[in-house]
Amino acid sequence: MVSDGTLTPEVLAARAHANGVELWSLTDHDEIGGQHRAAKAALQLGMKYITGTEISVSFAGQTVHIVGLGFNPDDPDMIAGLHRTRGGRNERAQEMSDQLAKVGIHGAYEGALQFVGNPELISRTHFARFLVESGVCKDTHEVFRRFLTEGNPGFVPHRWASLKDAVQWIRDGGGLAVIAHPARYGFTANEEYALFTEFIGHGGQGVEVVTGSHSTQDAIKYADVAREYKLAASRGSDFHSPDESHTDLGTLPWLPGDLTPVWELLSHRIQY
């Protein structure tokens, strides 16, 4: 991955292929720089490929992720929009490091940067890897229980793209917008209603139903949501690393058969 994963697009494609994946998409956070490499690797292995990204959006005081699928990876408006979205990451990272220093954890910015290299792409995940490597926490799950989340040291909110902007970039690039792992946000019923209605109003067409971040009950709930709002359904592993992720590539349950998979709406954008 090019943003917060630990594997290159080529290694990730090989892992997906080895696990029996037939149609694959690389969805880096706020970045599409790995799309051509990912597509080439997938096609060389005999997999079908569809372009992807996961855009960070500010909504109701939280960070929400909108997945884009099937867009033109060379679309200038999307490239420029994602560049602006990434622009505040370095300043935010410096603030996170300052907060961690106040509780005795020094050198966090430099430590996190070694896991990404490009300050434009630095994120909480890279700080988490530093905290594990330096022995502060035993794994990244412990990191997010103790640090980097609201109310804990190292949490600094960031103003991301608007929901309207993210959906528009995806649609203008010829793609389809999907609300990623909606169960993770902990929205009230009213907030979730506002999210889905605004998303659909801007032209969003899909929701992630089966994902590494969802329980079985979550999948049942959002399958019903997909039916209610007449949205296409998506599934994604949310895989970042063999050591950090709950779900490996290609191991998720299937979508319920009565839902319309997002890839059926994107058949014209799938690369063979």
C-alpha positions as CSV (number, residue, x, y, z in Angstrom):
1,M,0.0,0.0,0.0
2,V,1.1,3.6,-0.5
3,S,-0.6,5.2,2.5
4,D,-0.9,3.4,5.8
5,G,-0.4,-0.3,4.9
6,T,2.8,-2.2,5.3
7,L,2.9,-4.1,2.0
8,T,3.6,-2.8,-1.5
9,P,0.9,-3.0,-4.1
10,E,2.7,-5.9,-5.8
11,V,3.0,-7.9,-2.6
12,L,-0.6,-7.2,-1.7
13,A,-1.8,-8.3,-5.1
14,A,0.2,-11.5,-4.8
15,R,-1.4,-12.2,-1.3
16,A,-4.9,-11.5,-2.7
17,H,-4.3,-13.9,-5.6
18,A,-2.9,-16.6,-3.3
19,N,-6.0,-16.3,-1.2
20,G,-8.3,-16.9,-4.2
21,V,-9.3,-13.3,-4.9
22,E,-10.6,-12.8,-8.4
23,L,-11.6,-9.1,-8.4
24,W,-9.4,-6.8,-6.4
25,S,-9.1,-3.1,-5.5
26,L,-6.4,-1.2,-3.6
27,T,-8.1,1.5,-1.5
28,D,-5.3,3.6,0.1
29,H,-6.3,6.4,2.4
30,D,-6.5,9.7,0.6
31,E,-4.1,8.6,-2.0
32,I,-4.2,7.0,-5.5
33,G,-0.5,7.0,-6.3
34,G,-0.4,3.2,-6.2
35,Q,-3.2,2.5,-8.6
36,H,-1.3,1.8,-11.8
37,R,1.1,-0.5,-9.9
38,A,-1.7,-2.3,-8.3
39,A,-3.6,-2.8,-11.5
40,K,-0.5,-4.0,-13.4
41,A,0.3,-6.5,-10.6
42,A,-3.3,-7.8,-10.5
43,L,-3.6,-8.2,-14.2
44,Q,-0.3,-10.0,-14.5
45,L,-1.6,-12.5,-11.9
46,G,-4.8,-13.0,-13.8
47,M,-7.0,-11.1,-11.4
48,K,-9.5,-8.4,-12.5
49,Y,-8.9,-5.0,-11.1
50,I,-10.9,-1.9,-10.2
51,T,-9.4,1.4,-9.1
52,G,-10.0,2.4,-5.5
53,T,-9.3,4.9,-2.7
54,E,-10.7,5.7,0.8
55,I,-11.3,9.4,1.3
56,S,-11.4,10.9,4.8
57,V,-14.4,13.1,5.4
58,S,-15.5,15.3,8.3
59,F,-19.2,14.6,9.2
60,A,-21.0,15.3,12.5
61,G,-17.8,15.9,14.3
62,Q,-16.3,12.6,13.3
63,T,-14.0,11.3,10.5
64,V,-16.0,9.2,8.1
65,H,-14.5,7.2,5.2
66,I,-15.9,7.2,1.7
67,V,-14.6,4.6,-0.7
68,G,-14.3,5.5,-4.3
69,L,-14.3,2.7,-6.9
70,G,-13.9,2.6,-10.7
71,F,-12.7,6.2,-11.2
72,N,-10.1,7.4,-13.6
73,P,-6.8,7.3,-11.5
74,D,-5.4,10.2,-13.6
75,D,-8.4,12.5,-13.0
76,P,-6.8,15.9,-12.2
77,D,-9.6,17.1,-9.9
78,M,-9.4,14.0,-7.7
79,I,-5.6,14.2,-7.6
80,A,-5.8,17.9,-6.6
81,G,-8.6,17.3,-4.1
82,L,-6.7,14.4,-2.4
83,H,-3.6,16.5,-2.3
84,R,-5.5,19.2,-0.4
85,T,-7.0,16.6,2.0
86,R,-3.5,15.3,2.8
87,G,-2.1,18.8,3.3
88,G,-3.0,19.1,7.0
89,R,-1.6,15.7,8.0
90,N,2.0,16.9,8.8
91,E,0.8,19.8,11.0
92,R,-1.6,17.4,12.8
93,A,1.2,14.9,13.3
94,Q,3.4,17.5,14.9
95,E,0.6,18.3,17.4
96,M,0.1,14.6,18.1
97,S,3.8,14.2,18.8
98,D,3.8,17.2,21.2
99,Q,0.9,15.7,23.1
100,L,2.6,12.4,23.5
101,A,5.8,14.1,24.7
102,K,3.8,15.7,27.5
103,V,3.1,12.1,28.9
104,G,6.7,11.1,28.5
105,I,6.7,9.6,25.0
106,H,9.4,11.5,23.1
107,G,10.4,11.4,19.4
108,A,7.0,10.1,18.3
109,Y,6.9,12.2,15.1
110,E,10.3,11.0,13.9
111,G,9.4,7.5,15.0
112,A,6.1,7.5,13.1
113,L,7.7,9.1,10.0
114,Q,10.1,6.1,9.6
115,F,7.0,4.0,8.8
116,V,5.8,6.2,6.0
117,G,8.6,8.5,4.7
118,N,6.2,11.1,3.2
119,P,4.8,13.6,5.8
120,E,1.8,14.2,3.6
121,L,0.6,10.6,4.3
122,I,1.5,10.4,8.0
123,S,-1.4,9.1,10.1
124,R,-2.4,7.6,13.5
125,T,-1.5,4.2,12.1
126,H,2.1,5.2,11.8
127,F,2.2,6.6,15.3
128,A,0.6,3.3,16.5
129,R,3.4,1.3,14.9
130,F,6.0,3.5,16.5
131,L,4.4,3.0,19.9
132,V,4.4,-0.8,19.4
133,E,8.0,-0.9,18.2
134,S,9.2,1.3,21.0
135,G,7.6,-1.0,23.6
136,V,5.0,1.4,24.9
137,C,2.2,-0.9,23.8
138,K,2.1,-4.6,22.9
139,D,0.0,-4.2,19.7
140,T,-1.9,-1.5,17.8
141,H,-5.2,-2.5,19.4
142,E,-3.7,-1.5,22.8
143,V,-2.4,1.8,21.2
144,F,-5.9,2.9,20.3
145,R,-7.3,2.0,23.7
146,R,-4.7,4.2,25.5
147,F,-3.6,6.8,22.9
148,L,-4.6,8.7,19.8
149,T,-8.3,8.5,20.3
150,E,-10.6,11.2,21.7
151,G,-10.0,11.8,25.4
152,N,-6.6,10.2,25.3
153,P,-3.0,11.5,24.8
154,G,-2.1,12.1,21.1
155,F,-5.6,12.8,19.8
156,V,-5.8,15.7,17.5
157,P,-8.9,16.2,15.3
158,H,-8.4,17.0,11.6
159,R,-10.6,18.8,9.2
160,W,-10.9,16.6,6.2
161,A,-12.8,16.9,2.9
162,S,-16.5,17.5,3.0
163,L,-18.9,14.7,2.1
164,K,-20.0,16.6,-0.9
165,D,-16.5,17.1,-2.2
166,A,-15.5,13.5,-1.8
167,V,-18.6,12.1,-3.6
168,Q,-18.2,14.7,-6.3
169,W,-14.5,13.8,-6.9
170,I,-15.4,10.2,-7.2
171,R,-18.4,10.7,-9.5
172,D,-16.7,13.3,-11.7
173,G,-13.9,10.8,-12.2
174,G,-16.4,8.2,-13.4
175,G,-16.5,6.2,-10.2
176,L,-19.0,5.0,-7.6
177,A,-19.0,6.3,-4.0
178,V,-19.5,3.9,-1.0
179,I,-19.8,4.6,2.7
180,A,-17.1,2.5,4.3
181,H,-17.6,0.4,7.5
182,P,-20.6,2.5,8.8
183,A,-20.8,0.6,12.1
184,R,-17.5,2.0,13.2
185,Y,-18.7,5.6,13.6
186,G,-21.1,5.1,16.5
187,F,-23.6,7.6,15.2
188,T,-27.0,8.1,16.8
189,A,-29.9,7.1,14.6
190,N,-30.5,10.7,13.6
191,E,-26.8,11.2,12.7
192,E,-26.7,8.1,10.7
193,Y,-29.9,9.1,8.9
194,A,-28.4,12.5,8.1
195,L,-25.2,10.8,6.8
196,F,-27.1,8.4,4.4
197,T,-29.5,11.0,3.2
198,E,-26.9,13.6,2.5
199,F,-24.6,11.0,0.9
200,I,-27.4,9.8,-1.4
201,G,-28.3,13.4,-2.2
202,H,-24.8,14.1,-3.4
203,G,-25.0,11.0,-5.7
204,G,-23.5,8.3,-3.4
205,Q,-24.6,4.8,-4.5
206,G,-23.1,2.1,-2.2
207,V,-22.6,1.0,1.4
208,E,-20.1,-1.4,2.8
209,V,-22.0,-4.3,4.3
210,V,-19.5,-7.1,4.9
211,T,-16.1,-5.9,6.1
212,G,-13.3,-6.8,8.5
213,S,-14.6,-4.0,10.8
214,H,-18.2,-5.4,11.0
215,S,-19.6,-8.1,13.2
216,T,-22.2,-10.5,11.9
217,Q,-24.9,-8.4,13.4
218,D,-23.5,-5.3,11.8
219,A,-23.6,-7.0,8.4
220,I,-27.2,-7.9,8.9
221,K,-28.1,-4.3,9.9
222,Y,-26.4,-2.7,7.0
223,A,-27.7,-5.2,4.6
224,D,-31.1,-4.0,5.7
225,V,-29.9,-0.4,5.3
226,A,-28.8,-1.1,1.7
227,R,-32.3,-2.5,1.0
228,E,-34.0,0.4,2.6
229,Y,-32.0,3.1,0.7
230,K,-31.7,1.0,-2.5
231,L,-27.9,1.1,-2.3
232,A,-25.5,-1.3,-3.9
233,A,-23.6,-3.4,-1.4
234,S,-19.8,-3.6,-1.0
235,R,-17.4,-5.9,0.9
236,G,-13.9,-5.2,1.9
237,S,-11.3,-6.7,4.2
238,D,-9.9,-3.4,5.6
239,F,-6.6,-5.2,5.5
240,H,-3.5,-3.1,6.4
241,S,-0.9,-5.6,7.6
242,P,-0.6,-9.3,8.3
243,D,0.2,-8.4,12.0
244,E,-2.5,-5.7,12.5
245,S,-5.6,-6.7,10.6
246,H,-8.5,-8.9,11.9
247,T,-9.4,-10.2,8.4
248,D,-7.1,-11.4,5.7
249,L,-7.7,-10.7,2.0
250,G,-10.2,-13.1,0.4
251,T,-11.6,-14.5,3.7
252,L,-14.8,-12.4,4.2
253,P,-18.3,-14.0,4.0
254,W,-20.2,-13.4,0.9
255,L,-22.8,-10.7,0.5
256,P,-26.5,-11.7,0.9
257,G,-27.7,-12.9,-2.4
258,D,-30.6,-10.4,-2.8
259,L,-28.3,-7.3,-2.6
260,T,-26.8,-5.7,-5.7
261,P,-23.0,-5.9,-5.5
262,V,-21.2,-2.7,-6.3
263,W,-19.1,-4.5,-9.0
264,E,-22.3,-5.2,-11.0
265,L,-22.7,-1.4,-11.4
266,L,-19.0,-1.1,-12.3
267,S,-18.7,-3.8,-14.9
268,H,-17.7,-1.2,-17.5
269,R,-14.8,0.0,-15.2
270,I,-13.3,-3.4,-14.4
271,Q,-9.9,-4.0,-15.9
272,Y,-9.3,-7.5,-17.3
